[in-house]
Amino acid sequence: MDNLKIEIRNMTRNSRFSIIVPAYNEEQSIRDTVLEIRRVFLKLEHPFEIIIVNDGSTDFTADIINTLANDLPEVKTVQLDHNYGKGYAIRKGVARADGDYIVFMDADLDIHPAQIDRVLNEFRADLYDVAIGSKRHPESVVDYPLSRRFISTIYYWIIRFLFGLKVRDTQAGFKIYKKEVLHAILPRLMVKKFAFDLEMLAAAHRLGFKIMEFPIRVTFSRKFGRIKLKDCWLTGIDTLAIFYRCRLLDFYDYPAILNTGTPKVSIVIAVKAPNGNLKRCIDACLRQDYENYEILIVPDHASMVLDVAFKHNERIKIIHSGAVNPSVKRNMGATAATGEILAFLDDDAFPYHDWISTAVRQFGNREIAAVGGPGVSPPESSLFERASGCVYASLLVSGTYRYRYTPHRYQEVDDYPSCNLFVLKTVFDAIGGFSSQYWPGEDTLLCREIVAGNKKIIYDPHVIVEHKRRPLFLKHLAQISRYAIHRGYFVKRWPENSLRFAYFAPSLFVLFILSGFPLAHFPVFRKIYLSLLFAYLGISLIASINISGIFLTVLEFTGIVSTHITYGVYFMIGLFKSNLTQHKVVSEQTALRTTRLKRRVDFPESYPLHHLGQEDLSNLKKGDVSC
């Protein structure tokens, strides 16, 4: 046993450490902190690097850490253009880290780095995977304001009750992780700001990694006012969300992520004409933390606005499609794309900065042909847009499909909307692209063909975009009616990924409402009818309760009921239609033949290409694509 401990100490001595220091507006302390960390690790004689992540500071933090990086060989910097939060800053720091052990330290030096020496041997000798400093450890020495001590105690008992996590302090700014632990848990995390530390530990605990606590000495250099009441509230909300994901969704149990390198991604944005949403969408695309990508914008006609704004940006291509529907635009964009992966995005969808890098990692599994993620409502949306988003995200409206509007568990799906969808270009070309005959609904047909080709479509809750909603009530219900008609028609025409009870439920509700008129003449049936109706209204009202205010609750309640009725009516219309009004196929054929189909495409026999006409299919397989 003694020999084993000596061997482990030697392994620790030869191991490399990466110390990550997230910093936001730390011009007063960051220089002293970095110099002190460096002094301590030079004494410890461990190979090390210090990675300072400037999280969008508005003071002189960036200048100071750049100077430190120029003067000190051990210092690296990561500069973020916005304040994304501690969680994202740590992710970016880990991405730059070369160490076998990753140390997280706060920039204020409240916990001195010299305390790491007492834990290193114990950390490795006892075979722990994570070591965290704890202010509540019996041997800790803490100069701790009473107010913070009280909050810490309350939070400890909440964590213990919700997660069974047997650590006394999740929030201290001094933690050590083995590199392999972080590689396992970071891709699974959702929180980027307030409860990030807790989610890391909850995920590590869930995956079976061993966590130890060590005593620390803490001297608070800041007043308690640094932590605002709003931050405590948001931390509480994040904590409940982590509990929901961990305990109810088994969110952190999905398969390990494969590393695929950096294949080129082509973002395709179909748009009628330039608008304010498009500018924000493109700005979000240009802020991606992934390097190898291009953006293809497909408007109807040439636009001075687009030409002036993006003429000199090498990432961006503009393709003028003429007045065709979005399916044809996407096909044209896919033709001009040079990437291995196509990323279809609506012009009113704004991707998170890690959108591409998160989606791409899934394609390491060769069975996966497409990846989609949730489209959440932008937090700055208008009241009626937020209400529409709440309606879509409601369990009573979207049922088991609400994962499309709010992060849910990782899963395989057979249908996903094209507002946020990544597809392998080889598979997309083999299928023949989107069909324009049935729009909306072209994405359902594409997904049907993908699954028919024995490929998988994966829902990854981390592939997030903020997607603007049509405001209640008219525009929202108009969109609902279009979805319902097409789904009703698809149920009988292509049942493979449309014949689901959830799609019939609103129509059954409408029939139930209509049945009340003849049944009203019978007292017994009238009582049953009214009881069920009031039960439905009561459940809908409870499901609509929103902490953001009574007015939003009322809007959501009204939106749920009106959505059920609208969808139910129009679904039956689509169900009984002999055919839908189709878009002009000639528009698609012309666009395809002049763009995507100028080259021969070889189609695997596993892709049936059901939605293309026989003449088109015959010509395609022959390679005859001339106009």
N, C-alpha and C positions, 0 to 999 in steps of 0.2 A: 504493500500500500504506500509506503514511504517513497519507494522508487517511482511509483505511478505519479505521485505528487511532484517529484522532482522533474519528471518528464513533462508534465503539464505546465509547470512553471517555465521550463525552457521553451515550450511551444508558445506560451504567452509572451515571453521575452522577444521571440523572433517574429511575432505577429505585428501587423501594421494596424495603426489606429487612425480613423478619420473622425475628427471632431467637427461637428456641424453646429454652426451658430446662426440661427435666424435673427435678422435684425430689422427693426422698423423704427426709424427716427431715433437712432441711438448714437448721435454724434457726440454726446457727452461722455459716453462710457465705452464705446466699441474699441477704441485704440488700446486702452488700459486692459480690457478683457482679453484681447488677442495676445498682447505681449505677455500677460500673466499665464495664459494657457501654454504659450510657447515655452516660457521659462520652466514651467512644471514638467512638461513632457521631455524637454532636453535633459532634465535631471533624472527622469525615469529611464532614460536610454532606450525608449521604444521608438521604432520608426513611426512617423506620424505625419499627418497633414491637417491643416485647419481650413475648413471651407465656410466662408462667410456668405450667407445668402441675404442680399439686400432686397427686402420685400416691398419694393416700391416706395422707399423713403422719400419724403419731401424736403428733408434738411440736407446736411452735408455728409451723411453717412456714406453715400456712394463714393465720394471723393476720398474720404479717409480710408476706406477699405481698399480702394484701388492703389493708393499710395503704399499701404501695408503689403499688398500683393507684389508690388514692384520692388520693395525693399527686402522682403523676407521670402526665401525660396519655399518655405513650408506652407505659405498662405495661398489659397485659391479663392476666387470670388465667383458668385453667381448673381447677376443683376436682373431683377424682374421689373417690368415696366409698370406694373400695377401692384397694389396691395392685395394679394390673393389670399392671405391668411397663413398662419403658422404651418398648417398641414401641408399646403402646397409648397411652401418654402422648404420644408424638410424633404419632401419628395424630390425636389430639384437638387437639393444638396446630396441626397443619397445617390442620385443618378451620376453625380460627378465623383463620388467617393471610390477610392481604390482599396480601402482598408478591410481587414478581416473582421474588425470590430468597429462599430459605429457609435460614437458618443454624441449625445445631444446635450447642449448646454445653452442656457439663456445668456443674453448679451449684457445683463446688468451685474454679473459677478456676485449675486446674492449668495450663491453656493460656490465656494472656492474650488478650482479644479484639482488642487493638491489632494483632495479627499479621495481621488480615484485610486491611489496607491493601496489603500487599505482593503479594497474590494477585489482587485484583479486576481490574486491567487485563489481566493475563496470562490470567485465567480467561475473560474475554469476547473478548479479541483472538485467542486461539488457538481459539475456538469450542468450548470444552469445555462439557459439560452438568453435570458434577459435579466438585467440587474437595474433596479430603479432606486434612486434616493428617496427616502421617506421622512417627511417632517414628523410623522407620528411614530417613528421607531423609538423604542424605549431609550436608546442611547443617543438619540439626536439632541442637539443643542440648538434651540430655535428662539431667536428674538422676534416674537410673533405677536402682532396686534390681536387683541381679544376678539375683535369683530371677525378677522380672518380665521382665527382659531375656531370660532363658533360655526362659521360657514363650512370650514373643512370637516368638522365633526359630522355635521348634518349630511354633507355630501358623501362621506365615507359610509354611513349607514344606508343611504340610498343605493350606493353601488353594491354594497354587500348583499342587500335584499334583492336587487334586480338581477345581478349577474352571478352571484356566488363567487365573486372575485376576491380572493383572500389576500388583498394588498390594502395597506392602510392609507396610502396616499398615491393617487394616480397623477397628480398635477405638478409635482416638484420638477423643476427644470434641470434635472441631471439624470440621464438614463444611458444605459449601455446595451446595445443589441448585437448579437451575432449577425453578420451580413446576410446569411442564408435565411434568418428569421424575417428580416425586412423584405427580402425578395419574395418571401411567401405571403406576407400580410399586406404590404403596401398596395398591390393591385386590387385588393378586396375592399379598401377603405373608401367611404363616401364623404365623411366629414373633412372639411378643409380649414375650419377655423376653431370653433369654441371648445368642442369636446374631442379634439383629435387625439390627445394623449390617451383618453379613456378608450377610444375605439381601437387604437393600436394594441393596448393591453387586452381588451376583450377578444379581439381577433386572435392574438397570440395564445391566449388561454383556451379559446375554442379549438384551435388547431393542435393543442396538446404540448405547446412549448412550456418549459419550466421557468418560472419567474421568481426571483429573489429580491428582497428589500435590504438596503444597507443604511446605516445611520449617517446623517449629514449634519453639518453645522450651517445654519442659515442666519444671515444678517440682512434684514430688509433695508434696501437703500432708497426705496420709493415709498411714498405715502399710499395708503389704501385707496385713495381716489383714482389711482391708475386703473383699477378694476371698477367698471361702472355697473350699476344695477341692471342695465339692459344686457350687459355681457353675462351676468348671472342667469338672467331669464333665458337667453338664447342657449347658454350651456345646458340648462335644464331641458329645453326643447330637443336639443341634439342628443342628450342622454336618453330620453324616451324613444327617440328614433332609433338609436343604437340598440336599445332593448328590443324594440319591435323587430328589427332586422335579425338580431342574434337569436332571440328566443322563439319567435313566431315564424320567421321565414327561413331559418337555417341559412342565412344570407352568406355567411363566411365559409361555408362548406363546399363551395363549388370547385371544380377541378383546377389543378395548377395551370397557370398561364404559360404558354410556350413563347419562346423568344424567336421572332421571325426575321430579325434584321430590320432594314429600313427600305422596304419596297416602295416604289413611287406610287403616290395616290393622286388621282384626278378628281377634284371636287367639281361636280356639275350642278349649276344653279339655273333652273328654268325661270324666266321672268318675262312678263309682258312688256314692261317699260321701267326705266329707273325710278326708284322711289326711296323714301327715307329708310325703310326697312332693309332694302338691298344694301345700302351703304353700311349700315350697322352689321349686316350679315358678312359682308366682305371684310370689314375691319376685324371681326371676330376670327375669320378664316386666316387673315394675315398675322394674327397673334398666336398661331399654333406653336407648340413647343416641339414640333416635328419639322424636319428640314426638307425632306424629299417629297414635295407635292406641287401641284399646279391647280389653278382655278379657271374653270371654263364657264363664262357667263353667256347665256343664250337668250337675248331679248328679241322682240319682233323685228325691230328696225335699228338702223344706225342711230346713235345718240351722242350729241356733243358732250353731254354730262359724263357718260362713261368714257368716251375717248380722252377727255381732258383729265379725268380723275385717275385713270389707270393705264394710260398710253405707255408710260415709261416703266411700268412694273413688269418684270420679266416672268413673274409667276402667272400673270393673268392673260387669258385669251378671250376675245369677244367674238361670238359667232352669231350673225344675224340670220334668224330663222324664217322671217315672215310670220304672217298671222296663222300659226298652227297651235295645236293644243300642247300642254306640257309634256305629254308622252313623246311626241315627235321631237320636241326640243331636247329632251333628255337623251334620246337616241342619237341626235345630231352631236350633242356634246360628247357622248360616249365614243362616237366615231373619231372625233378630233383628239380624243384623250390619248396620251402617251404612257399613262400609268398602268401598273399591274392590277390596281384596285380602283374601282369607281366608287365615289362617295356622293350619293344623291342627297341634295339639301334644298329645302324650300327657301325662297328669298326672304321670308319672314321668320326664319329659324336662325338662331345665333349660337354656334357651337362653343362649348367650354374650351379653354386653351389646351387641354390634353385630349381633346376629342379624337384626333387622328391616331395619336400614339397609343391610346387605349384600345381603339378598335383593331388596329393592325396586328396587335399581339395575338388575337384570336386565330388569325389565318395560318399560324404555325401548325394547326391541325388540318391535314389535307382533306378531311371529310367536310370541313366547313367552307361553304361557298358564299355566305352572306352573314352580315352582322348588323343588328339594329339596336337602338337604345331609346330611352325615354325622351319625350319632348315636354319639358316642364314649362309652366307659365312664367314669364319674366316677372320678377318681383316689382318692377316699376310700371306694370300694366295698369290701364285705367280700371276703375271699379267694375265696369260691366265686362271687360275682358277677363279680369281675374275671376269674376263669377262664372263665366263660361268655362274657364280652366278648371275651376272647382267642380263644375258639373261633369266634365269629361273624366276627371280623376275620381269621381264618386264611385264607390262600390255598387251603388244602386243603378248607375247608368252603364258603366263599362264592365262591371262584373269581373270576371277573371281576366279581362283584357285591360284592366286599369294600369297594368305595368307599362303601357304605352305612354302614360301621362305622368307617372311618378315612379321613382326607382323601386324595383321589386327584386325578387330572387333571379339569379342567373338561370336560364332555361333554354331549351330548344323549342322553336315555334315553327308554324307552317305558313304564316302570313304576317307581313309587316309593312307598314306604310312607308312610302318613298320619301317622306319629309326628312328622314334620318336613317339612311340605309346604305351600307357598304356592300358591294358585290364584286367578286372576282371578275375581271374583264373577260377572261377566257370563257367563263361560264355564261356571262351576259351575252357575248357574241354568239356562243353556241346555241343559246335559246332563241336568238333573233331580236333581243331587246324587248322593250315595252310594246304592248299592243295599244294602238290609239283608238280602236273601235269602241272600247268601253271605258270611258273616262268620266268620273273617277272609277277606280277598280283595276286599273292597269297593273298596279303593284301586286294585287291579289293573284292575278294571272301569272305574273313573273315568278312569284314565290311558289305557286303551284307547279310550274315547270321545273324550278330548282329542286323541289322535293321529289318530283317524279324522276329526276335524274339521279336519285340516290345521294343527294348532297344535303347538308344540314344548314339551317338558318338559326343563328344563335342570338338570343337576347342578352346583351351585357348591360347591366344597370349603370355602368360607369361611362358609357358612350352617350353623353348627355348633350342635348341642345335646349336652349330656351326657345319655345315656339309660341309666337303670338296667336291668340285666339280671336275668333270672330266675336264681337261683343254681343251680349244678350240684348234684345231677344231676336229680332228679325234676321240678322245676318247669321247668327248662331243656328237658328232653326232652319234657315235655307240650306246651310251646309249639312245639317242633320238629314234633311229630306233627300238630298242628293246621295248621301251615303246609303240611306235606307233603301231607296229604289234599286240601286245597283246591287246591294247585298241580297235583296229579295229575289232579283232576277238570277243572280249567281248561284243561289241556293239550289235552284232546279237545273241550271245549265252546267255549273261546275261545283258539284257538292263536296269535292275532296277537302277543300279548306274553307267552305262556307256553310255547310250543313251542320249548324250548332244550335243547341236549344236556346242559348243566350240571345241569338238574333231573333228568335220567335217570341221571346217573353214580352216585349212591349206590345206586340200585336195581340197577344192573349189578354193583356191588360185592357187594351182598347175594346176588345170584344166583351170583356167583363163589364166595363162601364156601360156599353150599349145594351147589355142584357138587363141592366137595372130598370129600364123603362117599362118593358112588359111585365117584369117581375114585381114592380111596385104595387100592382093590384092585389098581391097576395101578402098578407101581413107577415107570415112566417118567413117567406123569402126576402121580404123587404128588410126585416131585422138582420138577417144574415148578410144581405147585401151591404147595408149601411155599416154594419160592424166591420166587415172586411175592408170597406172603403176607408173608414176612419182609421183602421189599423195601418193601412198603407200610407195614409197621409201622416200619421204619427211617426211611423218609421222613417219616412222621407224627411220629416222635420228634424228628427233626432240626428239623422245622417248629415243634415245640412248645417248643424251648429258649428260656427266658425269663431275662433278666438279673436279674429280681426274686427268683429263688430256685428251688431244686430242687423244692419242693413245688408251686409254681405250674406248673412244667414238667410234673410228673406229672399234675396235674389237667387241664391243657390237652390232653396226649396222650390221656388216658382220655376226655376230653370229645369230642375229634375223632373217635375211633373209634366211640363210642356214638352220636354225632350222625349219622355216616354210616349206621350200621345202622338207627337209628330213622327217619331221613328216608327211607331206601331202602324200608323195609317199608311205611310209611304212604303214601308216594307211590304205590306199586303198589295199595294199597287204594283210594285216591282214583281212580286210573287206571281201575280195573275197576268202580267203582260206577256204577250206572245213574243215580243221582241222590243228591245230598247232603241230609242233614237240614237243612231250611230253617227260618230264623226266621219267625215269624208276620208275614206281609206286612201283615196288618191293623194291626199296631203301627206300621209305617212309614206306612201310608196315613192312619191316624188322626192321627198326629203331624204329618204334612205338611199335611193338609187343615186342621188347626186352627192351623197356624203359617205355614209357608212358602208354602202354596198359597192363601192368602186374597187373593192378588192375581193378576191375569193375567200370564202369562209368555209372551213371544214367543220361539220357538225357531228359530234359523237352520236351514235345510234341511241344512246340512253336518253337523249333529249327529244321528246316527241313533237315539240313545236306546234301544239294544237291550235294556237290562236292565229297562225298565219294561214293565208289562203293557199289552196293546193297549187295554183299556178305560181305564186311567189315562192313556195317551198321548192317546187320542182326547179325553177330557175336558179334559186340560191344554191341548190346542191350541184347543179351543173356548172355553177360559176358564171352564168349569164346574167350580168348585172348592168348591162349597158342601157342607156336611156333611149 
